[in-house]
Amino acid sequence: MFNLILFGPPGSGKGTQSDKLVEKYGLLHLSTGNLLREEIQQETPLGLEAKSFMDRGQLVPDEVVIGMVDSYFDRNHDAIGFLFDGFPRTVAQAEALDKLLELKKTGIAAVLALDVSEDELITRLLNRGKTSGRSDDTNEEVIRRRFAVYNDETSPVAEHYKKSDKFHAVKGEGTVDEIFESICEGVDKIQSRINAN
Ligand code: B4P
């Protein structure tokens, strides 16, 4: 299996780049944000619980997200690899993912981290809010809370992967195609290194 994590703050383009990456590399897209929004749309008990956290710009509790990822993984055990988008977002989620992948006798090939300034992130999210109908994108106060949560709870995940040399920063500003090109350069290098071993 070839598994990648696309990492970065809210609005850094994880969803945008994931759509292109899964198409190019044939990986299965596992976006916890999308899975949670589907649960909300279907008004499931999990969705109703998640909505109250997401509307406030907070993270959905780890046990809810980890359970959801576990079952997605089980339903798709024949995938050639996964692109994890927006997961893991806490160190506890990263540790749970390590265990899950170990059980499947696989691991993470690389973490690609999109680097974008906070001003640009706010502009992007408020813009998306105009058309997406996402309540977490329309209010600047909620957006700022999402950044604070990212700094406190999600950025330590980077340290978790830096320990094993899997962390690669990518410039996340420029056109969508320019950013995609530099991500692909990184992925291709990682794949050829793996194939040479
Ligand atoms: P997510 O759905 O993961 O998404 P995101 O962080 O808001 O945005 P993303 O980085 O994917 O940005 P996008 O490409 O869309 O999270 C939403 C919420 O779900 C979280 O706040 C949390 O509450 C909950 N959640 C999800 N996963 C969780 C987990 N593991 N644990 C706990 N809670 C969890 O891009 C944003 C905008 O920028 C778009 O409009 C796009 O068109 C634009 N854009 C993209 N690239 C651009 C570029 N190069 N130039 C200009 N604009 C660009």
Residues whose N, C-alpha, C, O or C-beta is under 5 A from the ligand:
A	BS01	B4P	P9 P10 G11 S12 G13 K14 G15 T16 T32 G33 N34 F53 M54 Q58 L59 V60 V65 D85 G86 F87 P88 R89 R124 R128 G172 G174 T175 V176
